[in-house]
Amino acid sequence: MTELIRDSYRYRELIWALALKELKVRYKRSVLGFMWALLNPAFMMLVLTLVFSTIMRFAIPHYAIFLLSVLLPWTFFAQALSYGAEAIVGNGDLIKKVAVPKLVFPMAALVSNVINLLLSLIPLALLVPIMRHPFYWTWLYLPVPMLALAIFTLGAIFFFAAANVFYRDVSHILQVVLSAWFYVTPIIYPLDAIPAKYQWIFKLNPIIYVINGFRLSVYYGQLPKAPSILASFVCAFISLLIGFALFKKYQNSFVFYV
């Protein structure tokens, strides 16, 4: 873990440059460019709000804000993991030519999507007064769940980036896993909508604790309880420890498989 902190700081400028490059490539030849960081979650919110508050009729006041408060961090997680899984394979030519720590590439994938997440919070902030939902002071707490989410996501990126080097099916399987994971995570519905006898199963989902602070802060105007905050960071650091341990163990072999 000391290596991760040391090399992240030492190569911070390279990580930043790679992150900006990844964003530029992502929006290359796009007329709206970085505006898609704002428009994508807005469009997805409109579709899901129409389906679940109008057609399926979830009786949740200001459902769009209820949804977006967790949809944005989930979208960050899913996109960062998708891009991060390709971080080593996609930079294979560079890895063969330049002697830099391999961890800079997963880190760059994380940083680029953190930028996207920050941009995507703008439509949420605009939507709150439009829908006359209270703008709670607990928004100031958002950096805490963002940190837990970033740590959790980085661990997952390290894991899948390493696995994808040796088994290219991993990136395809990951998309299926993320699709299923989305529906077993209380994003489009509250956890209370699940029968009490089955809630313990959903509580085994680690990302629930990581993203819980977003909805509480934005929609309910509440701070998570101490056990919930602790659980979010425990899940985050377990993810990072497992992911980075696997990545570190096999990183010297990457050059032979990319």
Residue frames relative to the residue before (quaternion, step in Angstrom):
aa qw qx qy qz dx dy dz
M 1.0000 0.0000 0.0000 0.0000 0.00 0.00 0.00
T 0.5863 0.5664 -0.3571 0.4561 3.56 1.17 -0.64
E 0.6235 0.5456 -0.3249 0.4561 3.55 1.07 -0.78
L 0.6367 0.5361 -0.3231 0.4504 3.57 0.98 -0.84
I 0.6830 0.4787 -0.2832 0.4734 3.58 0.85 -0.96
R 0.6736 0.5161 -0.2969 0.4378 3.58 0.89 -0.99
D 0.7310 0.4279 -0.2517 0.4683 3.59 0.77 -1.01
S 0.5875 0.5627 -0.3701 0.4485 3.60 1.12 -0.58
Y 0.6822 0.4614 -0.2793 0.4936 3.56 1.00 -0.84
R 0.6664 0.5243 -0.3092 0.4306 3.58 0.87 -0.93
Y 0.7885 0.2739 -0.1348 0.5339 3.57 0.96 -0.86
R 0.2053 0.8283 -0.4988 0.1514 3.58 1.16 0.57
E 0.6549 0.5102 -0.3239 0.4538 3.60 0.99 -0.76
L 0.6409 0.5076 -0.3186 0.4796 3.58 1.05 -0.74
I 0.6304 0.5278 -0.3298 0.4639 3.58 0.98 -0.82
W 0.6582 0.5060 -0.3042 0.4672 3.57 0.96 -0.90
A 0.6574 0.5095 -0.3092 0.4612 3.59 0.95 -0.87
L 0.6626 0.4953 -0.3040 0.4725 3.60 0.97 -0.83
A 0.6310 0.5345 -0.3303 0.4550 3.58 1.06 -0.75
L 0.6655 0.4883 -0.2972 0.4799 3.59 0.95 -0.87
K 0.6206 0.5385 -0.3346 0.4614 3.56 1.06 -0.78
E 0.6589 0.5157 -0.3093 0.4520 3.57 0.95 -0.90
L 0.6462 0.5108 -0.3143 0.4719 3.59 1.04 -0.77
K 0.6510 0.5167 -0.3135 0.4594 3.57 0.97 -0.85
V 0.6527 0.5016 -0.3084 0.4768 3.58 0.99 -0.83
R 0.6369 0.5521 -0.3263 0.4278 3.57 1.00 -0.87
Y 0.7890 0.2929 -0.1428 0.5209 3.58 0.96 -0.87
K 0.3221 0.7635 -0.5000 0.2515 3.59 1.25 0.33
R 0.8373 0.1226 -0.1493 0.5115 3.56 -1.05 0.92
S 0.4973 0.6124 -0.4512 0.4172 3.58 1.19 0.46
V 0.4752 -0.6933 0.4638 0.2799 3.57 -0.79 1.03
L 0.7547 0.3888 -0.2067 0.4863 3.58 0.91 -0.90
G 0.2777 -0.8154 0.4779 0.1721 3.58 1.27 -0.24
F 0.8557 -0.0705 0.0717 0.5077 3.56 -0.90 -1.01
M 0.4826 0.6658 -0.4397 0.3612 3.60 1.22 -0.20
W 0.5770 0.5987 -0.3774 0.4076 3.59 1.18 -0.53
A 0.5543 0.5899 -0.3949 0.4344 3.60 1.19 -0.41
L 0.6883 0.4345 -0.2600 0.5195 3.56 1.20 -0.59
L 0.7102 0.4998 -0.2624 0.4206 3.56 0.94 -0.95
N 0.6133 0.5820 -0.3590 0.3952 3.62 0.97 -0.80
P 0.7160 0.4096 -0.2872 0.4870 3.65 0.70 -0.89
A 0.6061 0.5596 -0.3586 0.4370 3.59 1.10 -0.62
F 0.6729 0.4871 -0.2919 0.4741 3.59 0.94 -0.91
M 0.6541 0.5052 -0.3133 0.4677 3.58 0.96 -0.86
M 0.6216 0.5403 -0.3302 0.4612 3.55 1.06 -0.77
L 0.6515 0.5275 -0.3178 0.4431 3.60 0.93 -0.91
V 0.6657 0.5029 -0.3015 0.4615 3.57 0.93 -0.91
L 0.7100 0.4552 -0.2680 0.4656 3.58 0.78 -1.02
T 0.6224 0.5310 -0.3409 0.4631 3.58 1.06 -0.69
L 0.6398 0.5261 -0.3166 0.4622 3.57 0.98 -0.86
V 0.6987 0.4809 -0.2732 0.4539 3.57 0.88 -0.98
F 0.8176 0.3362 -0.1535 0.4416 3.56 0.65 -1.11
S 0.7234 0.3819 -0.2764 0.5044 3.63 1.13 -0.29
T 0.7329 0.3917 -0.2294 0.5068 3.58 1.19 -0.45
I 0.7602 0.3665 -0.2002 0.4976 3.56 0.75 -1.07
M 0.7793 0.2933 -0.1619 0.5295 3.59 0.75 -1.05
R 0.3047 -0.8342 0.4280 0.1678 3.53 1.39 -0.06
F 0.0826 0.7396 -0.6507 0.1507 3.54 0.32 1.31
A 0.3047 -0.7812 0.5219 0.1569 3.58 -0.58 1.18
I 0.3293 0.7265 -0.5228 0.3009 3.55 0.51 1.25
P 0.4083 -0.7198 0.4977 0.2598 3.63 -0.56 1.08
H 0.8407 0.0649 -0.0798 0.5316 3.56 -1.07 0.82
Y 0.0162 0.8666 -0.4980 0.0266 3.52 0.95 1.00
A 0.5958 0.5875 -0.3699 0.4038 3.61 1.03 -0.71
I 0.6801 0.4616 -0.2842 0.4936 3.59 1.00 -0.82
F 0.5915 0.5627 -0.3466 0.4619 3.56 1.07 -0.78
L 0.6999 0.4746 -0.2543 0.4693 3.56 0.93 -0.98
L 0.7190 0.4812 -0.2665 0.4249 3.55 0.72 -1.11
S 0.5847 0.6102 -0.3711 0.3849 3.59 1.09 -0.65
V 0.7565 0.2988 -0.1818 0.5526 3.59 1.17 -0.55
L 0.5720 0.5992 -0.3830 0.4087 3.58 1.15 -0.53
L 0.6381 0.5435 -0.3311 0.4333 3.60 0.99 -0.78
P 0.6993 0.4250 -0.3036 0.4880 3.65 0.76 -0.83
W 0.6155 0.5302 -0.3617 0.4574 3.60 1.05 -0.61
T 0.6415 0.5224 -0.3219 0.4604 3.59 0.95 -0.88
F 0.6115 0.5352 -0.3375 0.4751 3.57 1.04 -0.78
F 0.6700 0.5086 -0.2985 0.4509 3.58 0.83 -1.00
A 0.6993 0.4815 -0.2767 0.4501 3.57 0.81 -1.03
Q 0.6884 0.4705 -0.2891 0.4703 3.59 0.90 -0.88
A 0.6434 0.5190 -0.3271 0.4580 3.59 0.94 -0.84
L 0.6660 0.4981 -0.2983 0.4684 3.57 0.98 -0.84
S 0.6477 0.5204 -0.3157 0.4582 3.59 1.00 -0.79
Y 0.6934 0.4408 -0.2681 0.5030 3.58 0.91 -0.91
G 0.6647 0.5304 -0.3042 0.4294 3.56 0.97 -0.84
A 0.6001 0.5709 -0.3608 0.4288 3.58 1.07 -0.66
E 0.7160 0.4098 -0.2349 0.5141 3.59 1.19 -0.59
A 0.3750 0.7840 -0.4479 0.2098 3.60 1.31 -0.04
I 0.7229 0.4112 -0.2481 0.4968 3.60 0.91 -0.84
V 0.6719 0.4976 -0.2942 0.4629 3.58 0.85 -0.99
G 0.6944 0.4955 -0.2761 0.4427 3.58 0.92 -0.90
N 0.7345 0.3491 -0.2157 0.5406 3.58 1.21 -0.41
G 0.1933 0.8408 -0.4854 0.1419 3.56 1.22 0.54
D 0.6661 0.5070 -0.3091 0.4513 3.59 0.89 -0.91
L 0.6634 0.5002 -0.3001 0.4686 3.56 1.00 -0.83
I 0.6355 0.5414 -0.3216 0.4469 3.57 1.01 -0.82
K 0.6709 0.5003 -0.2946 0.4612 3.59 1.06 -0.73
K 0.7388 0.4318 -0.2234 0.4667 3.58 1.15 -0.57
V 0.7879 0.2846 -0.1235 0.5320 3.58 1.04 -0.78
A 0.3174 -0.7518 0.5510 0.1745 3.58 -0.88 0.97
V 0.2899 0.7128 -0.5849 0.2565 3.56 -0.09 1.35
P 0.6201 -0.5308 0.3990 0.4176 3.60 -1.13 0.45
K 0.5127 -0.6758 0.4408 0.2935 3.58 -0.86 0.94
L 0.5901 0.6197 -0.3669 0.3649 3.57 1.13 -0.57
V 0.5347 0.6376 -0.4208 0.3613 3.62 1.15 -0.37
F 0.6534 0.5408 -0.3268 0.4169 3.61 1.05 -0.65
P 0.6575 0.4488 -0.3222 0.5122 3.65 0.92 -0.71
M 0.6204 0.5434 -0.3446 0.4484 3.60 1.04 -0.73
A 0.6483 0.5172 -0.3154 0.4613 3.58 0.99 -0.83
A 0.6225 0.5334 -0.3362 0.4637 3.59 1.05 -0.76
L 0.6460 0.5112 -0.3150 0.4713 3.57 1.02 -0.79
V 0.6812 0.5065 -0.2974 0.4370 3.59 0.79 -1.03
S 0.6508 0.5221 -0.3289 0.4424 3.61 0.90 -0.86
N 0.7085 0.4423 -0.2677 0.4803 3.57 1.01 -0.76
V 0.5432 0.5636 -0.4055 0.4720 3.59 1.22 -0.31
I 0.6212 0.5287 -0.3321 0.4736 3.58 1.02 -0.79
N 0.6430 0.5232 -0.3097 0.4657 3.55 0.99 -0.88
L 0.6469 0.5250 -0.3164 0.4536 3.57 0.97 -0.88
L 0.6597 0.5095 -0.3110 0.4566 3.59 0.91 -0.90
L 0.6502 0.5043 -0.3125 0.4746 3.58 1.02 -0.79
S 0.6802 0.5107 -0.2920 0.4373 3.57 0.99 -0.85
L 0.5668 0.5895 -0.3910 0.4223 3.60 1.22 -0.26
I 0.5211 0.6573 -0.4059 0.3629 3.58 1.24 -0.40
P 0.6881 0.4536 -0.3165 0.4697 3.67 0.76 -0.86
L 0.6103 0.5406 -0.3592 0.4541 3.59 1.09 -0.60
A 0.6601 0.5046 -0.3012 0.4678 3.58 0.94 -0.90
L 0.6616 0.4918 -0.3008 0.4796 3.60 1.09 -0.69
L 0.6522 0.5452 -0.3125 0.4239 3.56 1.06 -0.77
V 0.5884 0.6157 -0.3677 0.3736 3.59 1.04 -0.77
P 0.7305 0.3857 -0.2747 0.4921 3.68 0.68 -0.88
I 0.5889 0.5781 -0.3752 0.4222 3.60 1.10 -0.65
M 0.7421 0.3786 -0.2095 0.5120 3.59 0.98 -0.87
R 0.4122 -0.7380 0.4403 0.3026 3.58 1.36 0.09
H 0.3384 0.6961 -0.5383 0.3334 3.50 0.99 0.93
P 0.5649 -0.6149 0.4105 0.3664 3.63 -0.95 0.71
F 0.2955 -0.7198 0.6017 0.1800 3.55 -1.06 0.82
Y 0.1712 -0.8524 0.4885 0.0741 3.56 0.14 1.31
W 0.5664 -0.5962 0.4537 0.3434 3.56 -1.19 0.57
T 0.5571 0.6375 -0.3775 0.3752 3.57 1.24 -0.42
W 0.4178 0.6712 -0.4821 0.3775 3.60 1.27 0.04
L 0.5948 0.5899 -0.3582 0.4122 3.58 1.12 -0.63
Y 0.6234 0.5529 -0.3316 0.4425 3.58 1.24 -0.40
L 0.4676 0.7391 -0.4142 0.2519 3.61 1.19 -0.44
P 0.5968 0.5694 -0.3945 0.4050 3.68 0.94 -0.57
V 0.6137 0.5638 -0.3570 0.4220 3.61 1.10 -0.58
P 0.7090 0.3965 -0.2878 0.5073 3.66 0.73 -0.87
M 0.5757 0.5711 -0.3857 0.4401 3.62 1.13 -0.49
L 0.6500 0.5113 -0.3140 0.4663 3.57 0.99 -0.84
A 0.6547 0.5049 -0.3099 0.4695 3.59 0.92 -0.90
L 0.6622 0.5078 -0.3007 0.4617 3.57 0.97 -0.87
A 0.6465 0.5208 -0.3188 0.4573 3.59 0.97 -0.84
I 0.6599 0.4976 -0.3093 0.4704 3.60 0.96 -0.85
F 0.6468 0.5180 -0.3087 0.4669 3.57 0.95 -0.92
T 0.6812 0.4960 -0.2824 0.4586 3.56 0.91 -0.97
L 0.6356 0.5338 -0.3344 0.4463 3.59 0.96 -0.81
G 0.6367 0.5229 -0.3292 0.4614 3.57 0.98 -0.79
A 0.6645 0.4951 -0.2976 0.4740 3.57 0.96 -0.88
I 0.6243 0.5385 -0.3336 0.4572 3.60 1.05 -0.76
F 0.6388 0.5235 -0.3249 0.4608 3.59 0.90 -0.90
F 0.6656 0.5231 -0.3011 0.4389 3.56 0.89 -0.96
F 0.7545 0.4032 -0.2228 0.4674 3.56 0.70 -1.10
A 0.5902 0.5591 -0.3722 0.4479 3.61 1.12 -0.55
A 0.6664 0.4890 -0.2917 0.4814 3.57 1.00 -0.85
A 0.6736 0.5030 -0.2997 0.4511 3.58 0.88 -0.95
N 0.6617 0.5341 -0.3065 0.4277 3.58 1.02 -0.81
V 0.5539 0.5993 -0.3964 0.4205 3.59 1.19 -0.42
F 0.7668 0.3742 -0.1829 0.4883 3.58 0.91 -0.93
Y 0.7834 0.1577 -0.0781 0.5960 3.57 1.15 -0.63
R 0.2514 -0.8258 0.4864 0.1353 3.58 -0.07 1.28
D 0.5245 0.6216 -0.4220 0.4004 3.59 1.24 -0.16
V 0.4998 0.6993 -0.4079 0.3081 3.57 1.22 -0.52
S 0.6677 0.5134 -0.3150 0.4375 3.60 0.89 -0.90
H 0.6590 0.4876 -0.3094 0.4819 3.60 1.09 -0.67
I 0.6402 0.5136 -0.3187 0.4741 3.57 0.99 -0.84
L 0.6068 0.5847 -0.3459 0.4126 3.57 1.04 -0.80
Q 0.6449 0.5274 -0.3304 0.4436 3.60 0.96 -0.78
V 0.6357 0.5101 -0.3184 0.4840 3.57 1.08 -0.74
V 0.6465 0.5267 -0.3081 0.4579 3.55 0.98 -0.91
L 0.6671 0.5027 -0.3015 0.4598 3.59 0.93 -0.91
S 0.6292 0.5346 -0.3385 0.4513 3.59 1.00 -0.76
A 0.6790 0.4664 -0.2847 0.4904 3.57 0.93 -0.90
W 0.6372 0.5543 -0.3167 0.4317 3.57 1.00 -0.91
F 0.5979 0.5851 -0.3500 0.4215 3.57 1.08 -0.77
Y 0.7479 0.4278 -0.2322 0.4514 3.58 0.83 -0.98
V 0.6830 0.4322 -0.3096 0.5008 3.61 1.17 -0.29
T 0.5968 0.5010 -0.3668 0.5083 3.56 1.31 0.27
P 0.4566 -0.7002 0.4683 0.2862 3.65 -0.79 0.90
I 0.1720 0.7810 -0.5693 0.1909 3.55 0.18 1.35
I 0.7795 0.2906 -0.1495 0.5345 3.56 0.74 -1.08
Y 0.7587 0.2241 -0.1400 0.5954 3.56 1.31 -0.14
P 0.4860 -0.6356 0.4929 0.3419 3.63 -1.17 0.42
L 0.6138 -0.5553 0.4065 0.3869 3.57 -1.15 0.52
D 0.6043 0.5827 -0.3482 0.4173 3.58 1.12 -0.65
A 0.5807 0.5904 -0.3756 0.4160 3.59 1.22 -0.36
I 0.6064 0.5299 -0.3449 0.4821 3.57 1.29 -0.30
P 0.5385 -0.6140 0.4532 0.3572 3.64 -0.91 0.82
A 0.6095 -0.6215 0.3581 0.3378 3.56 -0.91 0.99
K 0.6741 0.5212 -0.3088 0.4225 3.59 0.97 -0.80
Y 0.7145 0.4134 -0.2576 0.5023 3.59 1.25 -0.31
Q 0.4670 0.7172 -0.4318 0.2848 3.60 1.22 -0.22
W 0.5927 0.5882 -0.3721 0.4053 3.59 1.07 -0.66
I 0.6033 0.5560 -0.3546 0.4485 3.59 1.14 -0.64
F 0.6769 0.4888 -0.2823 0.4725 3.57 0.94 -0.93
K 0.6500 0.5313 -0.3159 0.4421 3.57 1.11 -0.65
L 0.5388 0.5883 -0.4071 0.4447 3.58 1.30 -0.01
N 0.5437 0.6102 -0.3812 0.4321 3.56 1.33 -0.26
P 0.3548 -0.7949 0.4416 0.2175 3.64 -0.26 1.18
I 0.6496 0.5472 -0.3449 0.3997 3.59 1.00 -0.68
I 0.4764 0.6586 -0.4417 0.3798 3.60 1.23 -0.27
Y 0.6997 0.4698 -0.2688 0.4663 3.55 0.87 -0.97
V 0.6464 0.5441 -0.3159 0.4317 3.57 1.09 -0.74
I 0.7771 0.3399 -0.1816 0.4976 3.59 0.94 -0.86
N 0.4128 0.7404 -0.4520 0.2779 3.59 1.28 -0.12
G 0.6528 0.5539 -0.3157 0.4091 3.57 0.99 -0.84
F 0.5879 0.5871 -0.3706 0.4152 3.59 1.14 -0.58
R 0.7183 0.4421 -0.2670 0.4661 3.58 0.75 -1.03
L 0.6302 0.5338 -0.3385 0.4509 3.57 0.98 -0.80
S 0.7005 0.4830 -0.2748 0.4477 3.59 0.88 -0.94
V 0.7536 0.4151 -0.2137 0.4628 3.56 0.81 -1.03
Y 0.7918 0.3506 -0.1771 0.4676 3.58 0.71 -1.05
Y 0.7895 0.3296 -0.1669 0.4901 3.58 0.81 -0.98
G 0.3537 -0.7483 0.4952 0.2640 3.59 1.15 -0.39
Q 0.5495 0.5936 -0.3950 0.4356 3.54 1.11 0.74
L 0.3805 -0.6756 0.5726 0.2662 3.54 -1.28 0.36
P 0.5244 -0.6229 0.4610 0.3530 3.61 -1.00 0.69
K 0.5174 -0.6116 0.4910 0.3423 3.55 -1.19 0.50
A 0.6947 -0.5120 0.3186 0.3921 3.55 -1.19 0.60
P 0.6603 0.4969 -0.3424 0.4470 3.68 0.84 -0.77
S 0.6395 0.5261 -0.3224 0.4587 3.57 1.08 -0.73
I 0.6379 0.5125 -0.3187 0.4784 3.58 1.01 -0.83
L 0.6515 0.5153 -0.3074 0.4643 3.56 0.95 -0.92
A 0.6534 0.5188 -0.3138 0.4533 3.58 0.94 -0.90
S 0.6396 0.5391 -0.3339 0.4345 3.59 0.98 -0.80
F 0.7158 0.4321 -0.2592 0.4835 3.58 0.93 -0.85
V 0.5776 0.5509 -0.3798 0.4676 3.59 1.15 -0.50
C 0.6581 0.4970 -0.2987 0.4803 3.58 0.93 -0.91
A 0.6504 0.5360 -0.3099 0.4401 3.56 0.98 -0.91
F 0.7295 0.4320 -0.2517 0.4668 3.59 0.79 -0.98
I 0.5818 0.5412 -0.3816 0.4722 3.61 1.12 -0.51
S 0.6316 0.5288 -0.3173 0.4699 3.57 1.00 -0.87
L 0.6881 0.4837 -0.2866 0.4587 3.58 0.87 -0.96
L 0.6582 0.5188 -0.3155 0.4450 3.60 0.91 -0.87
I 0.6812 0.4729 -0.2867 0.4798 3.58 0.90 -0.91
G 0.6868 0.5030 -0.2870 0.4393 3.57 0.83 -1.02
F 0.7141 0.4451 -0.2710 0.4675 3.58 0.82 -0.95
A 0.5959 0.5602 -0.3668 0.4433 3.61 1.08 -0.65
L 0.6664 0.4837 -0.2986 0.4825 3.59 0.94 -0.87
F 0.6516 0.5272 -0.3079 0.4502 3.57 0.93 -0.94
K 0.6785 0.5008 -0.2843 0.4562 3.57 0.87 -0.99
K 0.6412 0.5562 -0.3222 0.4191 3.58 0.99 -0.85
Y 0.8089 0.2975 -0.1233 0.4920 3.58 0.94 -0.90
Q 0.4222 0.7567 -0.4440 0.2283 3.62 1.22 -0.17
N 0.6489 0.5282 -0.3303 0.4368 3.61 1.04 -0.65
S 0.6548 0.5028 -0.3084 0.4725 3.58 1.25 -0.29
F 0.4642 0.7208 -0.4340 0.2768 3.60 1.21 -0.37
V 0.6455 0.5708 -0.3253 0.3895 3.55 0.91 -0.95
F 0.6682 0.5121 -0.2953 0.4518 3.61 1.15 -0.54
Y 0.7511 0.4000 -0.1979 0.4865 3.58 1.22 -0.38
V 0.6329 0.5384 -0.3501 0.4325 3.60 1.19 -0.28
